[in-house]
Amino acid sequence: MIEFAAFKGSPSGEIVEHRARLPNLTENEILVRITHSGVCGTDEHYKYTNIVLGHEGVGIVEAIGTQVSSLKIGDRVGWGYEHGSCRQCKFCLRGEELYCDQRKIYGESSTNQGSFAHAAVWPEDFLYKIPDEIPSVEAAPLMCAGSAVFSPLHKFKVAPTERVGVVGIGGLGHLAIQFAAKMGCQVVVLSESPSKKEEALALGASEFHNLKESPPIRNSVDHLLITSAKQPNWEALFHMMVPGGTIYALTVDMNEIRFPYLPLVMKALRIQGSLPAARGTQRQMLQFAARHQIKPIVMTFPLNRTGIEDAMETLRQGRMRYRGVLVHEA
């Protein structure tokens, strides 16, 4: 049995430390000693449940199963939102295992482990080797936030000649600006925080618009990434989309979506949901981030109960700039 410290949610919302126990490795599994974990808004949704929190894990391979072939002891690896699938259905076979009926994702399966812990055991083919150019503290947020914004840009073949809008400059938005800009796109940032204008431009944005002061420019954006924590003003966004444009919903909101029907029809707009990247895209995202020096802006906290509480409180109060990272390098 493998035993280690792990940190769970609870009915009160407090973080609880306990000793997690996992069986010995199967032939294709890998034991990872966790050194860093990103803190995601999704973790806030699960803090009232009895599961080990966290899904932006990075660490060192400590032991491998007998059939593991692509990784070795000492490698730096990470994992994200998904950690398993059937590998045989039509979605898995075409590289879309996130939509597999038997997918294993954070919060729904393997809830006895997560990245808010000092170790984890995962299948070899759902772990990703971290490029040498990316420090572990920067790699952790890329495992979910980075893949969430890279995935639609890559999957839906956004062209470098197109204009990409980003709603919100936060944990996802500040990475979306960098990825889209490095892909050669003109990046149009829309925010209710005018104080973030200079930072948005420094990250690669071509334009910045304060949503509280002036309406977006009509027919000016081909693709729009929704990275804000709450739903935007859909009517204003429809106004700025070019005919045939696509809006990508990337964040979690438990409310119903309501938007004006006629502009959707008259401008032939598309609203596209999107989960973080599947395995192949995840690897490409890491290589792209390494090559183009895409760097999350992070705040660090110790990977212990107090550090997790502090990080999540910082996130709740909107003071996180822009991704929290828990660090355990014992």
N, C-alpha and C positions, 0 to 999 in steps of 0.2 A: 504493500500500500504506500502511496505517496501522500505525505501530509505537509500542509503549508497554511499560512495565514491568508484569510480571505475576508472581504468586507461586503456585507449584505445590507439590503434595505430592511425595513420593518414596518408594521402597521402604523407606528407613530411617525414614521419618516426619518427617524434617527438611524445613523449608520452603526451597524453591529459588527464587531470583529469576532470571528470564530475560526476554529481549526478545520480546514477542509481536508477531506480524504478522498483520494481517487485510487482505483485499482491500478495494478501494474500495466505498463504499456502493451498494447497489441502490436502486431507486426508492422503496421503502417502509421503508428502514432509517434508523436514527439513531445518530450517534456521541455517546456520553456521556462527559464527563470526570468520573471518579469522585472524589467528595470524601469520602464516608463509606461504610463497609461494616459491617454487623452480623456478629457471630461466633456461629455456631449449632452446636449439638451435632452436627448432620449433617456439618459440616466436619471434625469429629474422625473420623468414619467414613471419610472420603475422604483423610485425610492421608497414607496409604501408597500412594496411586495417583498416576499421572503426569497429573494434570489441574489446571487453574487452579481454585483454591478460591474459595468464597464465593458467596452467592446472595441477600444482603440489601443490594442496592446502591442508592446515592443519588448523584446528581451533576447536572451542568449539560449541557444540550444544546449541543454544539459544532458539529455539522453535520447536515444533513437530506437525505434523498433527494428526488428531484424530485416524487414523488407524495405526500409527507407533508403532511397537512392539519390535524391536530389539535394539533400541537406546533410550537414555533418555537425558533430559536436563543436561548439564554439561559434557557429554562424549566428549573425544577428538576424532576427526574423520578426515579422509582425502579422497581425490578423485584424479583421474588421467585423462588419455587421453579420456576415454569414460564415458558418463553420462546418457546413455539410450539406449534401444533397444525394439523390439516388444515383447520379452519374449516367443514367440510361434513358431517361425520358427525352422527348423532343427538345425541351428547353435546355436540358443539360448538354445534349449533343450539339446544339448550335451555339453554345457558350452563353446561355442565359439562365444559369442554374439558380439565380435568385428567384425565379418564378416557378421552380420545381415544386410539385405538390408535396414532396418529402423534404423540402429545404429545412435546414437547421439554422435559425437566426436568433440573434440576441433577444432575450426576453421570452422566447417560446420553447427553447430546447437547451439541454445541457446547462440548466439554470444553477447547477451546483458549482459553476466556475465562471470566471470573467476576468477582465483586466484589472479590476480593483482587487488585486491579490498579489501574492509573491511568486506564484507559479501557475501554470496551466498546461493541460494536455490536449492537443488538437491533432487531427489528421494531417499528414504531410502535405496533401494537395490543397489545403486551405490555409497554409502558412506561406508567407512571401519574404524572400530574402531582401534585406534592406541594402540598397546601394551604398558603397563606401562614402560617397559624397554627401550623404544625408545623415546628420547627427541624430541619435535616437530621440532626443527631446523634440526635434522637428518632425521626425518620422511618425510619431504617435498620432498627431492630428490628421495626417494624410491618410491614415488607415480607414477612416470613415468620412470625415469632412472633405478631405481632398478627393476621395473617390466619388463622393456624392456630386461634386460640381464638375469633375472631369468627365464622368460617365455620359451625361447627355450631350456635352460638346463633342465627344468622340463617337458615341453610338449613332447620333443623328447627323453626323458629318457636317458640322457647322464649318462653313468655308472662311478662309482668311479675308475674303473680300466683304464679308457681312458684318453688320453692326449688332453687337451683343449687349443687351441691357442687363444690369444686375440690380435687383431691389434689395437694399440693405447692405450695410458694411459691418458684418459681425464675423462669427466663427466660420461660416461658409462663404459669406460675401467677399471677405478680404482675400480668400483663396481663389474664388471664381474670377475676380478681377485679374489676378496674376496668370491663371491658366489661359483665359481667353486672350489676354494681351500677348502672351508668349506664342499663341497660335496664330498671331498676326491680325486678329480682329480689332476693330474699333470698339472700345468698351465704354458704354454709357452707364454711369452710376446714378441711381435714384435713391435718395435718402431723406429722412426727416431730421437729420443731424448735420447742419451746415458746418459744424466744427470739424467734421471729418473730410472736408473737401480736399485739403492739401494732402492728406494721407492717401486718399483714393487716387489722386493724380500721381503721387509718388509710386503707388503700387502698379500703375500702368494704365489707369483710366484715361480716356481721351476727353470725356466730358463729365460734368457733375451737375445734377439738377436737384434742387431742394423741393421736395414734394409739398411742403407746407406753403411755399410762396408762389410758385408758378406752375401751370399745367405742363406736362411733358409735350414735346414738339410732335405735332401730328405726323403720322406715317414715317417714323424715323428709326424704328428698331425691327430687325429681322427675327431675332431670338431673344427671349427674356427669361432670365433665371430668377425665380422667387426664392430668396434665401432669408427673408425676414421671419421673425418668430410669430408674427400675426399676419392674417390675410390682408392684402393691399386693397386699395380702391380700384376695383376691377374696371369700372367705367373709364377712369383716367388712363389705365394701362391699355385698354382696348383702343383708345384714341391714338396712342403713340405707335401701335403696331402697324407694320406694313401689311397690305393685303397678302394673305397666305402665310403670315408669320406664326410663330409657335411660342407659347408660354409654357415653361417647365416648372411644375410644382415640386419643390425639393424638400421642404420642411414639414414638420408635423403640426397639424392643427385639428383638434377634435370637433370643431364646428362644421356646419354645412357650408358648402361653397355656393354663393349666390352672385350671379352676374347678369348684365343685360343681354337678352337673347338675340335681338335683331342685329347689333354690331358683329356678333359672332358669325352670323349667317352672311351678312352683307360683305364682310371683309374676309370670309373664308378662313377664319382663324382656327388654330388648333391649341388645345390645352392638354399637355402631356405630363402624366405622372412619371416619376423616375426614382428608383431605389439606388443605393450606392453600387459601385462597379462589381461586375462578375469577375471571376478569377483572371482571365486573360487581360481584361481591361485594367484590373488592379495592378498587374505587373507592368503594363505599359505606362500607367499613371506614375508609378515610382520611377521608372526610367526617364520619363519626360521631366518630372520634377527635379531629378538629379542633374540632367543635362542643362536645364534652363534656370537652375538655382531658385526654384520656387520655395519660399520659406514662410511657414506659418509664424505669425506673431503670437508669442506664448507668454503665459504667466505660470510659474512653477510652484508646486506645493508638495510636501512630503507624502509618500504613499503609505499613510497610516490613517487611523480613524479621524484624528483631529484635522489632518491635512485635507481629507476628503470632505469633511463638514465645511471647512473654510472655503474650499474650491467651489462647492455647490452653492454656498451662500453668496459668494462673489458672483456666480452665474445668475442666481435668482435676482440679485439686485441690479443686474445689468452693468456691472463694473468689470467684467472680464474683457481683457484686450489681448488677443481675441479668442484664444483657445487655452483652457487650463490643461496643464500636464502634471500628473503625479509622478514623483521620482522616488525610486527605491534602488539604491546601488550598493546595498550591504554585501 
